[in-house]
Amino acid sequence: MKPARQDNQASIVLDDMSELSITPLAIAETPEVVNIEPISDVVEYEKATLLIRAGDMDQVSSGWAGAIQGETERLPIELDPALSPVQLFGRASKQVTADVALVRRQDGRSGKMVPKSIFCEAYL
């Protein structure tokens, strides 16, 4: 639309068919920039095996990383604010059973849903 926007009399005609044209008024009313938010979704897992690979006993929203066994590679983990990072950090095993939510975002090129982060809601 940008080249047509520079000429206030310009229209855009598709396949030489006037019924498929975009009028100068429509061109003038189109936004100059369109920001499209990526599609995202959340997949819930109950009693999943969460593999802890990094932890910060002072933080719940950063410093944590791990994977859902059999589902993901290493991803950032965010702990529910109600959870105690100290208790989770102090566990002898770095493998816990937990209720988690896998946050995925659509890849702009492939269209596939790609895992981005894990939200730990509760652990046993």
MMTF fields as JSON, N, C-alpha, C and O atoms, coordinates in Angstrom:
{
  "mmtfVersion": "1.0.0",
  "mmtfProducer": "UNKNOWN",
  "numBonds": 495,
  "numAtoms": 496,
  "numGroups": 124,
  "numChains": 1,
  "numModels": 1,
  "chainsPerModel": [1],
  "groupsPerChain": [124],
  "chainIdList": ["A"],
  "bondAtomList": [4, 2, 8, 6, 12, 10, 16, 14, 20, 18, 24, 22, 28, 26, 32, 30, 36, 34, 40, 38, 44, 42, 48, 46, 52, 50, 56, 54, 60, 58, 64, 62, 68, 66, 72, 70, 76, 74, 80, 78, 84, 82, 88, 86, 92, 90, 96, 94, 100, 98, 104, 102, 108, 106, 112, 110, 116, 114, 120, 118, 124, 122, 128, 126, 132, 130, 136, 134, 140, 138, 144, 142, 148, 146, 152, 150, 156, 154, 160, 158, 164, 162, 168, 166, 172, 170, 176, 174, 180, 178, 184, 182, 188, 186, 192, 190, 196, 194, 200, 198, 204, 202, 208, 206, 212, 210, 216, 214, 220, 218, 224, 222, 228, 226, 232, 230, 236, 234, 240, 238, 244, 242, 248, 246, 252, 250, 256, 254, 260, 258, 264, 262, 268, 266, 272, 270, 276, 274, 280, 278, 284, 282, 288, 286, 292, 290, 296, 294, 300, 298, 304, 302, 308, 306, 312, 310, 316, 314, 320, 318, 324, 322, 328, 326, 332, 330, 336, 334, 340, 338, 344, 342, 348, 346, 352, 350, 356, 354, 360, 358, 364, 362, 368, 366, 372, 370, 376, 374, 380, 378, 384, 382, 388, 386, 392, 390, 396, 394, 400, 398, 404, 402, 408, 406, 412, 410, 416, 414, 420, 418, 424, 422, 428, 426, 432, 430, 436, 434, 440, 438, 444, 442, 448, 446, 452, 450, 456, 454, 460, 458, 464, 462, 468, 466, 472, 470, 476, 474, 480, 478, 484, 482, 488, 486, 492, 490],
  "bondOrderList": [1, 1, 1, 1, 1, 1, 1, 1, 1, 1, 1, 1, 1, 1, 1, 1, 1, 1, 1, 1, 1, 1, 1, 1, 1, 1, 1, 1, 1, 1, 1, 1, 1, 1, 1, 1, 1, 1, 1, 1, 1, 1, 1, 1, 1, 1, 1, 1, 1, 1, 1, 1, 1, 1, 1, 1, 1, 1, 1, 1, 1, 1, 1, 1, 1, 1, 1, 1, 1, 1, 1, 1, 1, 1, 1, 1, 1, 1, 1, 1, 1, 1, 1, 1, 1, 1, 1, 1, 1, 1, 1, 1, 1, 1, 1, 1, 1, 1, 1, 1, 1, 1, 1, 1, 1, 1, 1, 1, 1, 1, 1, 1, 1, 1, 1, 1, 1, 1, 1, 1, 1, 1, 1],
  "groupList": [{"groupName": "MET", "atomNameList": ["N", "CA", "C", "O"], "elementList": ["N", "C", "C", "O"], "formalChargeList": [0, 0, 0, 0], "bondAtomList": [1, 0, 2, 1, 3, 2], "bondOrderList": [1, 1, 2], "singleLetterCode": "M", "chemCompType": "L-PEPTIDE LINKING"}, {"groupName": "LYS", "atomNameList": ["N", "CA", "C", "O"], "elementList": ["N", "C", "C", "O"], "formalChargeList": [0, 0, 0, 0], "bondAtomList": [1, 0, 2, 1, 3, 2], "bondOrderList": [1, 1, 2], "singleLetterCode": "K", "chemCompType": "L-PEPTIDE LINKING"}, {"groupName": "PRO", "atomNameList": ["N", "CA", "C", "O"], "elementList": ["N", "C", "C", "O"], "formalChargeList": [0, 0, 0, 0], "bondAtomList": [1, 0, 2, 1, 3, 2], "bondOrderList": [1, 1, 2], "singleLetterCode": "P", "chemCompType": "L-PEPTIDE LINKING"}, {"groupName": "ALA", "atomNameList": ["N", "CA", "C", "O"], "elementList": ["N", "C", "C", "O"], "formalChargeList": [0, 0, 0, 0], "bondAtomList": [1, 0, 2, 1, 3, 2], "bondOrderList": [1, 1, 2], "singleLetterCode": "A", "chemCompType": "L-PEPTIDE LINKING"}, {"groupName": "ARG", "atomNameList": ["N", "CA", "C", "O"], "elementList": ["N", "C", "C", "O"], "formalChargeList": [0, 0, 0, 0], "bondAtomList": [1, 0, 2, 1, 3, 2], "bondOrderList": [1, 1, 2], "singleLetterCode": "R", "chemCompType": "L-PEPTIDE LINKING"}, {"groupName": "GLN", "atomNameList": ["N", "CA", "C", "O"], "elementList": ["N", "C", "C", "O"], "formalChargeList": [0, 0, 0, 0], "bondAtomList": [1, 0, 2, 1, 3, 2], "bondOrderList": [1, 1, 2], "singleLetterCode": "Q", "chemCompType": "L-PEPTIDE LINKING"}, {"groupName": "ASP", "atomNameList": ["N", "CA", "C", "O"], "elementList": ["N", "C", "C", "O"], "formalChargeList": [0, 0, 0, 0], "bondAtomList": [1, 0, 2, 1, 3, 2], "bondOrderList": [1, 1, 2], "singleLetterCode": "D", "chemCompType": "L-PEPTIDE LINKING"}, {"groupName": "ASN", "atomNameList": ["N", "CA", "C", "O"], "elementList": ["N", "C", "C", "O"], "formalChargeList": [0, 0, 0, 0], "bondAtomList": [1, 0, 2, 1, 3, 2], "bondOrderList": [1, 1, 2], "singleLetterCode": "N", "chemCompType": "L-PEPTIDE LINKING"}, {"groupName": "SER", "atomNameList": ["N", "CA", "C", "O"], "elementList": ["N", "C", "C", "O"], "formalChargeList": [0, 0, 0, 0], "bondAtomList": [1, 0, 2, 1, 3, 2], "bondOrderList": [1, 1, 2], "singleLetterCode": "S", "chemCompType": "L-PEPTIDE LINKING"}, {"groupName": "ILE", "atomNameList": ["N", "CA", "C", "O"], "elementList": ["N", "C", "C", "O"], "formalChargeList": [0, 0, 0, 0], "bondAtomList": [1, 0, 2, 1, 3, 2], "bondOrderList": [1, 1, 2], "singleLetterCode": "I", "chemCompType": "L-PEPTIDE LINKING"}, {"groupName": "VAL", "atomNameList": ["N", "CA", "C", "O"], "elementList": ["N", "C", "C", "O"], "formalChargeList": [0, 0, 0, 0], "bondAtomList": [1, 0, 2, 1, 3, 2], "bondOrderList": [1, 1, 2], "singleLetterCode": "V", "chemCompType": "L-PEPTIDE LINKING"}, {"groupName": "LEU", "atomNameList": ["N", "CA", "C", "O"], "elementList": ["N", "C", "C", "O"], "formalChargeList": [0, 0, 0, 0], "bondAtomList": [1, 0, 2, 1, 3, 2], "bondOrderList": [1, 1, 2], "singleLetterCode": "L", "chemCompType": "L-PEPTIDE LINKING"}, {"groupName": "GLU", "atomNameList": ["N", "CA", "C", "O"], "elementList": ["N", "C", "C", "O"], "formalChargeList": [0, 0, 0, 0], "bondAtomList": [1, 0, 2, 1, 3, 2], "bondOrderList": [1, 1, 2], "singleLetterCode": "E", "chemCompType": "L-PEPTIDE LINKING"}, {"groupName": "THR", "atomNameList": ["N", "CA", "C", "O"], "elementList": ["N", "C", "C", "O"], "formalChargeList": [0, 0, 0, 0], "bondAtomList": [1, 0, 2, 1, 3, 2], "bondOrderList": [1, 1, 2], "singleLetterCode": "T", "chemCompType": "L-PEPTIDE LINKING"}, {"groupName": "TYR", "atomNameList": ["N", "CA", "C", "O"], "elementList": ["N", "C", "C", "O"], "formalChargeList": [0, 0, 0, 0], "bondAtomList": [1, 0, 2, 1, 3, 2], "bondOrderList": [1, 1, 2], "singleLetterCode": "Y", "chemCompType": "L-PEPTIDE LINKING"}, {"groupName": "GLY", "atomNameList": ["N", "CA", "C", "O"], "elementList": ["N", "C", "C", "O"], "formalChargeList": [0, 0, 0, 0], "bondAtomList": [1, 0, 2, 1, 3, 2], "bondOrderList": [1, 1, 2], "singleLetterCode": "G", "chemCompType": "PEPTIDE LINKING"}, {"groupName": "TRP", "atomNameList": ["N", "CA", "C", "O"], "elementList": ["N", "C", "C", "O"], "formalChargeList": [0, 0, 0, 0], "bondAtomList": [1, 0, 2, 1, 3, 2], "bondOrderList": [1, 1, 2], "singleLetterCode": "W", "chemCompType": "L-PEPTIDE LINKING"}, {"groupName": "PHE", "atomNameList": ["N", "CA", "C", "O"], "elementList": ["N", "C", "C", "O"], "formalChargeList": [0, 0, 0, 0], "bondAtomList": [1, 0, 2, 1, 3, 2], "bondOrderList": [1, 1, 2], "singleLetterCode": "F", "chemCompType": "L-PEPTIDE LINKING"}, {"groupName": "CYS", "atomNameList": ["N", "CA", "C", "O"], "elementList": ["N", "C", "C", "O"], "formalChargeList": [0, 0, 0, 0], "bondAtomList": [1, 0, 2, 1, 3, 2], "bondOrderList": [1, 1, 2], "singleLetterCode": "C", "chemCompType": "L-PEPTIDE LINKING"}],
  "groupTypeList": [0, 1, 2, 3, 4, 5, 6, 7, 5, 3, 8, 9, 10, 11, 6, 6, 0, 8, 12, 11, 8, 9, 13, 2, 11, 3, 9, 3, 12, 13, 2, 12, 10, 10, 7, 9, 12, 2, 9, 8, 6, 10, 10, 12, 14, 12, 1, 3, 13, 11, 11, 9, 4, 3, 15, 6, 0, 6, 5, 10, 8, 8, 15, 16, 3, 15, 3, 9, 5, 15, 12, 13, 12, 4, 11, 2, 9, 12, 11, 6, 2, 3, 11, 8, 2, 10, 5, 11, 17, 15, 4, 3, 8, 1, 5, 10, 13, 3, 6, 10, 3, 11, 10, 4, 4, 5, 6, 15, 4, 8, 15, 1, 0, 10, 2, 1, 8, 9, 17, 18, 12, 3, 14, 11],
  "groupIdList": [1, 2, 3, 4, 5, 6, 7, 8, 9, 10, 11, 12, 13, 14, 15, 16, 17, 18, 19, 20, 21, 22, 23, 24, 25, 26, 27, 28, 29, 30, 31, 32, 33, 34, 35, 36, 37, 38, 39, 40, 41, 42, 43, 44, 45, 46, 47, 48, 49, 50, 51, 52, 53, 54, 55, 56, 57, 58, 59, 60, 61, 62, 63, 64, 65, 66, 67, 68, 69, 70, 71, 72, 73, 74, 75, 76, 77, 78, 79, 80, 81, 82, 83, 84, 85, 86, 87, 88, 89, 90, 91, 92, 93, 94, 95, 96, 97, 98, 99, 100, 101, 102, 103, 104, 105, 106, 107, 108, 109, 110, 111, 112, 113, 114, 115, 116, 117, 118, 119, 120, 121, 122, 123, 124],
  "secStructList": [7, 2, 2, 2, 2, 6, 1, 6, 6, 7, 7, 3, 3, 3, 6, 6, 3, 3, 3, 3, 3, 3, 7, 2, 2, 2, 2, 2, 2, 1, 7, 1, 7, 7, 7, 7, 7, 7, 7, 3, 3, 3, 3, 3, 3, 3, 3, 3, 3, 3, 3, 3, 3, 3, 7, 7, 6, 6, 7, 1, 1, 1, 1, 3, 3, 3, 3, 3, 6, 6, 6, 7, 1, 1, 3, 3, 3, 3, 3, 7, 6, 6, 1, 7, 2, 2, 2, 2, 2, 6, 7, 1, 7, 1, 3, 3, 3, 3, 3, 3, 3, 3, 3, 3, 3, 3, 7, 6, 6, 6, 7, 7, 3, 3, 3, 3, 3, 3, 3, 3, 3, 3, 3, 7],
  "xCoordList": [0.816, 0.0, 0.861, 0.409, 2.105, 2.924, 3.127, 2.96, 3.477, 3.631, 2.329, 2.352, 1.205, -0.075, -0.453, -1.16, 0.005, -0.31, 0.302, -0.23, 1.411, 2.095, 1.344, 1.602, 0.425, -0.384, -1.839, -2.419, -2.435, -3.794, -4.872, -6.046, -4.491, -5.443, -5.262, -6.034, -4.245, -3.921, -4.912, -5.408, -5.18, -5.962, -5.176, -4.233, -5.573, -4.92, -5.967, -7.041, -5.629, -6.548, -5.888, -4.744, -6.615, -6.09, -6.555, -7.743, -5.625, -5.911, -6.733, -7.583, -6.488, -7.203, -8.722, -9.447, -9.186, -10.631, -11.049, -10.67, -11.819, -12.192, -12.968, -12.91, -13.7, -14.446, -13.516, -13.941, -12.252, -11.261, -10.288, -9.095, -10.8, -9.92, -10.019, -11.023, -8.961, -8.898, -8.876, -7.976, -9.85, -10.021, -8.984, -8.391, -8.765, -7.852, -8.26, -7.399, -9.554, -10.024, -9.655, -9.206, -9.847, -9.491, -7.991, -7.56, -7.198, -5.739, -5.359, -4.519, -5.968, -5.659, -6.035, -5.401, -7.057, -7.521, -6.781, -6.962, -5.962, -5.23, -4.116, -3.497, -3.861, -2.776, -1.419, -1.234, -0.492, 0.843, 1.603, 2.406, 1.35, 2.026, 0.971, 0.067, 1.099, 0.204, 1.055, 1.917, 0.8, 1.513, 0.607, -0.441, 1.021, 0.242, 0.862, 2.022, 0.068, 0.535, 0.597, -0.319, 1.653, 1.713, 0.634, 0.262, 0.151, -0.839, -0.133, 0.957, -0.761, -0.176, -1.272, -2.46, -0.845, -1.785, -1.081, 0.134, -1.863, -1.339, -1.846, -3.035, -0.921, -1.27, -1.016, 0.098, -2.055, -1.959, -1.53, -2.008, -0.629, -0.199, -0.35, 0.202, -1.088, -1.213, -0.249, -0.116, 0.409, 1.351, 2.404, 2.712, 2.943, 4.015, 5.351, 5.491, 6.31, 7.653, 8.394, 8.675, 8.702, 9.396, 10.864, 11.198, 11.729, 13.165, 13.748, 13.774, 14.215, 14.766, 16.236, 17.021, 16.605, 17.988, 18.697, 19.926, 17.918, 18.502, 17.462, 16.264, 17.922, 16.994, 17.602, 18.819, 16.74, 17.149, 16.206, 15.035, 16.709, 15.812, 15.276, 14.433, 15.742, 15.241, 14.181, 13.586, 13.935, 13.032, 11.999, 12.281, 10.806, 9.804, 9.586, 9.129, 9.912, 9.617, 10.84, 10.699, 12.025, 13.214, 14.258, 14.171, 15.239, 16.317, 16.044, 16.9, 14.865, 14.514, 14.461, 14.02, 14.918, 14.861, 14.722, 15.155, 14.122, 13.961, 13.149, 12.954, 12.679, 11.948, 10.835, 10.899, 9.813, 8.782, 9.252, 9.398, 9.482, 10.048, 9.187, 7.974, 9.845, 9.171, 8.4, 7.816, 8.38, 7.593, 8.413, 8.177, 9.376, 10.09, 11.589, 12.063, 12.302, 13.71, 13.733, 12.687, 14.922, 15.066, 14.38, 14.568, 13.582, 12.84, 12.873, 13.146, 12.6, 12.44, 11.229, 10.216, 11.345, 10.245, 9.878, 10.746, 8.584, 8.084, 7.274, 6.42, 7.546, 6.821, 5.617, 5.672, 4.536, 3.368, 3.815, 4.578, 3.367, 3.784, 3.472, 4.115, 2.493, 2.153, 3.163, 3.152, 4.02, 5.01, 6.256, 6.607, 6.907, 8.137, 9.351, 9.633, 10.067, 11.253, 12.32, 13.1, 12.362, 13.357, 13.119, 14.067, 11.865, 11.556, 11.878, 12.426, 11.541, 11.827, 13.326, 13.839, 14.029, 15.476, 16.207, 17.214, 15.703, 16.377, 16.12, 16.691, 15.289, 15.02, 16.268, 17.061, 16.43, 17.593, 17.5, 18.509, 16.28, 16.089, 15.746, 14.973, 16.298, 15.978, 14.913, 14.77, 14.171, 13.05, 11.851, 11.862, 10.801, 9.625, 8.363, 8.304, 7.37, 6.06, 5.311, 5.224, 4.772, 4.174, 3.008, 2.923, 2.117, 1.086, 1.669, 2.004, 1.784, 2.44, 1.589, 0.698, 1.891, 1.269, 2.394, 3.308, 2.31, 3.299, 2.782, 1.736, 3.515, 3.126, 3.792, 5.011, 2.964, 3.488, 3.119, 2.107, 3.955, 3.723, 3.924, 4.813, 3.102, 3.196, 4.426, 4.674, 5.194, 6.354, 5.855, 5.038, 6.342, 5.886, 6.204, 5.479, 7.255, 7.642, 6.978, 6.422, 7.034, 6.518, 5.038, 4.351, 4.55, 3.174, 2.992, 1.889, 4.066, 3.979, 3.971, 4.544, 3.316, 3.307, 4.601, 4.902, 5.361, 6.684, 6.658, 6.218, 7.122, 7.177, 8.072, 9.174, 7.584, 8.352, 8.708, 9.795, 7.804, 8.092, 7.161, 6.174, 7.516, 6.743, 6.322, 7.137, 5.042, 4.544, 4.227, 3.368, 4.915, 4.714, 3.64, 3.839, 2.496, 1.362, 1.419, 1.04, 1.893, 1.991, 2.949, 3.094, 3.596, 4.443, 4.156, 3.715, 4.421, 4.115, 5.373, 5.32],
  "yCoordList": [-1.192, 0.0, 1.258, 2.327, 1.127, 2.318, 3.114, 4.333, 2.497, 3.314, 4.006, 5.158, 3.327, 3.925, 5.045, 5.975, 4.97, 5.987, 7.347, 8.395, 7.32, 8.565, 9.35, 10.541, 8.714, 9.379, 9.287, 8.201, 10.419, 10.381, 10.054, 9.938, 9.905, 9.507, 8.046, 7.531, 7.385, 6.019, 5.012, 5.16, 3.988, 2.849, 1.59, 1.631, 0.496, -0.782, -1.693, -1.904, -2.236, -3.123, -4.485, -4.595, -5.531, -6.889, -7.61, -7.607, -8.224, -9.009, -8.244, -8.829, -6.954, -6.1, -6.202, -6.032, -6.474, -6.572, -5.421, -5.378, -4.506, -3.313, -3.649, -2.905, -4.779, -5.147, -5.618, -5.739, -5.883, -6.264, -5.112, -5.334, -3.903, -2.75, -2.213, -2.395, -1.554, -0.878, 0.606, 1.088, 1.324, 2.735, 3.616, 3.208, 4.825, 5.758, 6.048, 6.205, 6.12, 6.375, 5.203, 5.413, 3.985, 2.804, 2.766, 2.428, 3.107, 3.136, 4.166, 3.893, 5.341, 6.409, 6.002, 6.449, 5.162, 4.762, 3.554, 3.225, 2.899, 1.746, 2.228, 3.259, 1.488, 1.889, 1.73, 0.854, 2.58, 2.502, 1.279, 0.708, 0.881, -0.274, -1.188, -0.728, -2.472, -3.45, -4.409, -5.11, -4.427, -5.345, -6.53, -6.392, -7.69, -8.901, -9.684, -10.092, -9.887, -10.669, -12.137, -12.642, -12.822, -14.246, -15.02, -14.656, -16.067, -16.924, -17.733, -18.261, -17.825, -18.626, -19.463, -19.155, -20.524, -21.339, -21.95, -21.829, -22.608, -23.227, -24.667, -24.926, -25.6, -27.01, -27.398, -27.255, -27.89, -28.266, -29.728, -30.595, -29.989, -31.342, -31.549, -30.787, -32.564, -32.904, -34.04, -34.995, -33.924, -34.935, -35.286, -36.455, -34.252, -34.435, -34.529, -34.034, -35.153, -35.19, -33.95, -33.799, -33.071, -31.822, -31.995, -32.262, -31.841, -31.975, -30.589, -29.762, -30.329, -29.02, -28.984, -29.84, -28.005, -27.872, -26.661, -26.612, -25.677, -24.479, -23.897, -23.961, -23.327, -22.75, -21.589, -21.502, -20.696, -19.54, -19.469, -19.123, -19.796, -19.881, -18.528, -18.472, -17.448, -16.121, -15.611, -14.56, -16.337, -15.853, -16.906, -18.102, -16.468, -17.393, -17.165, -18.066, -15.963, -15.646, -15.661, -15.506, -15.842, -15.918, -16.8, -17.093, -17.21, -18.011, -19.5, -20.276, -19.92, -21.328, -21.832, -21.127, -23.062, -23.683, -25.183, -25.753, -25.81, -27.254, -27.746, -27.031, -28.971, -29.599, -30.466, -30.931, -30.677, -31.654, -32.95, -33.023, -33.96, -35.202, -35.773, -35.937, -36.066, -36.639, -35.656, -36.046, -34.375, -33.383, -32.213, -31.743, -31.745, -30.531, -30.666, -31.555, -29.758, -29.535, -28.523, -28.16, -28.08, -27.097, -25.784, -25.252, -25.282, -24.035, -23.231, -23.788, -21.934, -21.162, -21.677, -22.057, -21.685, -22.081, -20.891, -20.205, -20.662, -19.67, -20.419, -21.241, -20.13, -20.778, -19.941, -18.711, -20.615, -19.93, -19.161, -19.702, -17.921, -17.146, -17.818, -17.517, -18.724, -19.414, -20.508, -21.007, -20.88, -21.934, -21.356, -20.196, -22.167, -21.752, -22.167, -23.359, -21.201, -21.575, -22.22, -23.042, -21.861, -22.433, -23.924, -24.708, -24.328, -25.749, -26.533, -27.633, -25.973, -26.663, -26.723, -27.743, -25.638, -25.564, -26.576, -27.15, -26.795, -27.659, -29.144, -29.945, -29.538, -30.957, -31.701, -31.185, -32.904, -33.719, -34.104, -34.138, -34.396, -34.797, -33.578, -32.722, -33.5, -32.403, -32.838, -32.28, -33.857, -34.366, -34.384, -35.067, -33.627, -33.553, -33.841, -33.61, -34.346, -34.511, -33.205, -32.717, -32.643, -31.313, -31.141, -31.809, -30.226, -29.765, -28.538, -27.547, -28.615, -27.546, -27.126, -27.849, -25.945, -25.431, -25.097, -24.336, -25.672, -25.414, -24.291, -24.424, -23.191, -22.043, -22.2, -22.338, -22.176, -22.323, -21.098, -20.442, -20.804, -19.677, -20.149, -20.954, -19.649, -20.062, -19.45, -18.249, -20.313, -19.859, -19.176, -19.738, -17.969, -17.19, -17.805, -17.574, -18.569, -19.166, -20.507, -20.736, -21.389, -22.741, -22.868, -23.763, -21.98, -22.079, -23.076, -23.219, -23.769, -24.765, -24.084, -23.008, -24.727, -24.232, -24.691, -25.884, -23.73, -23.986, -23.727, -22.66, -24.683, -24.455, -23.266, -23.132, -22.399, -21.2, -21.178, -20.734, -21.653, -21.627, -22.597, -23.083, -22.857, -23.746, -22.965, -22.284, -23.066, -22.45, -23.575, -24.413, -23.599, -24.647, -24.181, -23.233, -24.865, -24.486, -25.115, -24.487, -26.354, -27.079, -28.245, -28.78, -28.631, -29.832, -30.701, -30.228, -31.989, -32.954, -33.312, -34.11],
  "zCoordList": [0.0, 0.0, 0.0, -0.411, 0.462, 0.64, -0.654, -0.623, -1.785, -3.009, -3.403, -3.835, -3.261, -3.623, -2.664, -3.05, -1.428, -0.432, -0.806, -0.436, -1.534, -1.897, -2.966, -3.142, -3.681, -4.704, -4.265, -4.264, -3.89, -3.335, -4.37, -4.019, -5.632, -6.676, -7.1, -7.909, -6.553, -6.982, -6.405, -5.288, -7.202, -6.724, -7.076, -7.866, -6.488, -6.773, -7.391, -6.828, -8.579, -9.285, -9.39, -9.832, -8.982, -9.008, -10.26, -10.581, -10.962, -12.169, -13.203, -13.875, -13.332, -14.302, -14.172, -15.152, -12.988, -12.755, -11.84, -10.67, -12.375, -11.609, -10.335, -9.356, -10.347, -9.141, -8.021, -6.872, -8.348, -7.341, -7.075, -6.866, -7.085, -6.884, -5.467, -4.778, -5.057, -3.763, -4.069, -4.758, -3.567, -3.905, -3.208, -2.21, -3.733, -3.073, -1.629, -0.764, -1.364, -0.003, 0.921, 2.048, 0.441, 1.25, 1.507, 2.609, 0.507, 0.678, 1.736, 2.594, 1.682, 2.643, 4.069, 5.024, 4.221, 5.55, 6.126, 7.299, 5.329, 5.857, 6.777, 6.518, 7.848, 8.755, 8.065, 7.22, 8.438, 7.848, 8.333, 7.596, 9.564, 10.143, 10.763, 11.461, 10.5, 11.095, 11.921, 11.391, 13.214, 14.099, 14.379, 15.009, 13.906, 14.099, 15.237, 15.175, 16.276, 17.426, 17.034, 16.385, 17.415, 17.099, 17.858, 18.974, 17.249, 17.885, 18.965, 18.746, 20.126, 21.194, 21.843, 21.738, 22.513, 23.258, 24.458, 24.614, 25.3, 26.506, 26.544, 26.36, 26.787, 26.925, 28.377, 28.881, 29.042, 30.458, 30.597, 29.866, 31.54, 31.862, 33.369, 34.163, 33.753, 35.172, 35.496, 34.731, 36.618, 37.104, 36.055, 35.824, 35.432, 34.454, 35.184, 36.303, 34.558, 35.125, 34.636, 33.447, 35.58, 35.277, 35.647, 36.802, 34.658, 34.868, 35.108, 34.196, 36.319, 36.68, 36.259, 36.668, 35.451, 34.973, 35.553, 35.589, 36.009, 36.63, 37.57, 37.296, 38.685, 39.647, 40.393, 40.555, 40.846, 41.634, 42.819, 42.664, 44.008, 45.154, 45.603, 46.498, 45.009, 45.355, 44.379, 44.616, 43.285, 42.242, 41.866, 41.925, 41.479, 40.941, 39.449, 38.746, 38.956, 37.555, 36.644, 35.431, 37.197, 36.343, 37.026, 38.219, 36.237, 36.797, 36.818, 37.244, 36.365, 36.355, 34.916, 34.009, 34.729, 33.407, 33.573, 34.575, 32.591, 32.635, 31.463, 30.48, 31.572, 30.479, 31.034, 32.172, 30.214, 30.528, 29.87, 28.65, 30.689, 30.181, 29.048, 29.185, 27.938, 26.787, 25.937, 24.926, 26.322, 25.58, 25.042, 23.928, 25.834, 25.432, 25.662, 26.368, 25.044, 25.363, 26.516, 27.053, 26.885, 27.969, 27.592, 26.498, 28.529, 28.348, 29.641, 30.705, 29.568, 30.804, 31.586, 30.998, 32.905, 33.785, 34.66, 35.199, 34.79, 35.739, 36.787, 36.455, 38.046, 39.139, 39.535, 39.531, 39.875, 40.407, 41.652, 42.453, 41.838, 43.003, 44.339, 45.344, 44.363, 45.604, 45.964, 47.089, 45.037, 45.287, 45.952, 45.738, 46.746, 47.416, 46.584, 46.454, 46.022, 45.261, 46.139, 45.659, 47.414, 48.325, 48.494, 48.463, 48.673, 48.836, 47.565, 47.634, 46.417, 45.162, 44.907, 44.446, 45.203, 44.982, 45.867, 45.453, 47.083, 48.039, 47.866, 48.605, 46.925, 46.725, 46.274, 45.486, 46.774, 46.388, 44.921, 44.216, 44.46, 43.071, 42.231, 42.66, 41.077, 40.16, 39.164, 38.076, 39.583, 38.797, 39.72, 40.744, 39.362, 40.218, 39.416, 38.208, 40.11, 39.499, 39.728, 40.855, 38.651, 38.768, 37.798, 36.768, 38.162, 37.236, 36.548, 37.197, 35.231, 34.484, 33.293, 32.846, 32.801, 31.581, 30.602, 30.92, 29.423, 28.384, 27.495, 26.86, 27.452, 26.631, 25.271, 25.175, 24.207, 22.849, 22.023, 22.273, 21.037, 20.144, 18.713, 18.435, 17.815, 16.415, 15.755, 15.854, 15.073, 14.317, 13.048, 12.319, 12.784, 11.642, 10.292, 9.325, 10.211, 8.927, 8.674, 7.6, 9.654, 9.443, 9.808, 9.315, 10.666, 11.124, 12.261, 12.789, 12.643, 13.709, 15.074, 15.25, 16.031, 17.403, 18.069, 18.108, 18.592, 19.158, 20.661, 21.086, 21.48, 22.924, 23.271, 22.739, 24.171, 24.554, 26.039, 26.408, 26.889, 28.321, 29.046, 28.494, 30.301, 31.159, 32.396, 33.017, 32.749, 33.966, 34.94, 34.664, 36.077, 37.078, 38.053, 38.812, 38.018, 38.856, 40.242, 41.231, 40.312, 41.585, 41.407, 40.307, 42.488, 42.422, 43.636, 44.683, 43.455, 44.523, 45.288, 46.224]
}
